[in-house]
């Protein structure tokens, strides 16, 4: 005989017995990180561990073990996309990295350098990492005289100058091998030792308000250091006269002040001593006592001619090389700035040209008409060019520096940098000492620098400004 009885609401039937309910019959749920399956009677449970990279989650039809989609609570990158993982590891939020940034550890980091490029950190060539967030050195730092550009010290497989040394650049643009050292009388220009160069100033022009004359005299060595140009001069000139070749030979064979690296000065180097605000001789007579008011030889040679600077008033002109004139030698106690491939330091910038050596900016064109000196000064004062309005008439030395020392054909100026230049004389702002009726002119037809009566004489005008 079968006995029937009903279990209470708090019980379930299991194996013919009424047992206490321990869960909702037939359901599944989570207990911590474990999945619990309740029996059909609700009187027993079956426990299941979800595993090491899974999480028990409640779902519409019951609980289940869901695999992580990411490391819980961790920020990370999915390719270039930054993501932040939820605490349960089952979802994430993501963002977008902008330009010039790279995803790193879930954060958009700004580039330290352009990815996979070569660049310079000062004089040190470097290679940027693929992600732009780091870099490695490419060899040793470039020599300070050369500097670093685009991750290289020099143009691969080309010859260059470093001071007075000729070097071959390696194929990687970083290593350099010395080929030769130029003699003291030579100039290193574009990877070659030359006896001559155009002689443009490689330093600020002395004798201006920004760069007043400044000398250091070594009385025992009988030398004078020009603190503006860095050039070292004989304090006393040679006692006799020479031809141009004789003057050059005299300087190259000279031992003076414990040095034997003397050479003949260039035209602008010798002009740098001229002080037109003085009576004869037109240079510092304390630093250079006993200088006669005579013509002194200067380079470079121009076919059968050379240049002379006259210290009676400061005139400059070309003279036949067989003429006999005075000589004062110069040396370079420290390396002078390298001479560019163009032979000058002018950089064209629209309607102007910047001279990086002298820190001057020039009007490339000439004034539309020849003008009197007073009208020329007014023209420069009123000039507004490329948004700049602080122009002035140049000094005679500044204007004279535009003449390439070796050029033979007029006009004696770089016509690429200064197109449509007048083949004649230009007014300067420098007056002749002791004569208010005269001022200095610079002739670009013959290279002559001399005084001229001011009056109403109309000459060409070109303006300059300080940088």
C-alpha positions, 0 to 999 in steps of 0.5 A: 500500500502506497502512502501519499502525503504532500510536502510543505511549501518550504520543502521539496520532494527528493528520493521519496522524501520531503526535504528542505528547499535550499534554492529555487527549483531549476534555477542557476545563480552566482555565489561569488565566482562560482556558478550554482545549479539548483536541482529540479526539487530545489533541495540540492545544489551543484557548484561549478567553478568558472575557471581562471579567466572567467566570471560568473554573471547573472543572465536573463535565463539564469546565471552563466560563466562568461569569459573575460574580454580583458584584464579586470581594472586594467587600461591597455591598447588595442592597436592604436585604440586606448581601452579601459577594462571594467572591474569584472573583466567582461566589458571595456570603454575605449577612446581615440588618440589624436594626431602626434600621439601614440597609445601606450598602456591605455593612455594617449602619450604625445610623441617625443619625436616623429616615429621612425625618423632620424633627428637631432638632439642638439649635436647628437643624431638620434633615431626615433622609435616606431611609436615616437615615444623614445629614441636611440643615439646614432653614433657619437655627437657631431663636432660642434663646428658642424652641428647636426641636421636631420639626424646627420652630421654631414651630407653622405659621401660629400667633402666638407670643411671643419675649421681649416680641415677638409673631411670626407663624410661617410655614407651614413652622414655621421662619420667623418675622415680627415683628408687634409689640413689647409695651410695657414695662408689658405681658406677651407671652402666647400671641402677644398683648400683655396688660396683665395675666397671672396672675403665677405665678413664672417663676423659683425662689422666693428665700429657700429653702436652695436659692435664698437671697436674693441681690442686686447693688446699683448705688448710683449708679443706685439699683437692685437686681438680684435674682440669683435672679429676674433682676428689677431693682428701684428701690432706693427706693420712690415717696415718695407713695401711689397708687391701683392705676391711679395706681401703674401709670401712675407706673411706666410713666412712670418714668425711673430709673437710666437706664431707662424700661422700668419697670412695676408688679410682679406679686403674686409678683414683689413677694412675692419680696422678702419675707423672713419671717425678718426683723423689720419691714420684711420685706425686705433693708434693706441692699439696700432701705434706707428701705422703710416697713412698709406696703402696696405695690401689685401686679398683676394687677387683679381686676375692681375690686380689686388686690393689696397686699403689706405689708412690715410682716410680709409679709401679702398681700391684695386691696384695692379699686383706688381705695385709696391705697398705696405703689409700688415699680417693677420692670424686666426687664434680660433677657427672662424665661421665656415665659408658657405658653398655660395661664398657668402652668408646671404639668405634670400627671404622674399624682398630681403636678404639676411646676412647671418654673419653680420646680423644685418638684413638688406633690401634686395632691390635698389631704390627706384631712382638715384637720390641725393644722400639726404633724400636717400636717408629719408627713403630708408627711414620711410621704407616699409618692406616685408612688414618691417619699417626700421630701415636705415642707410648703411655705413660704408663698411656695411655697404662695402661688404656686399662686394665679392672680392674676386669678382671681375665683371660689373656690377661687383655684387651677387646679382642673384641675391641683389638683382637689378643692382645699379652699376655705379656708386651708392651713398653710405651713411658715413661722413668724411672726418673733418669735412661735413660737405663730403660722405663715403660712397661705394662703387659697385662698378670698380669696387672703389670706396672713397669720399665724395662731395655731398651737394645734390649728387644723386647716387644709388640707394640700398637700405639695411636694418639690424637684426 
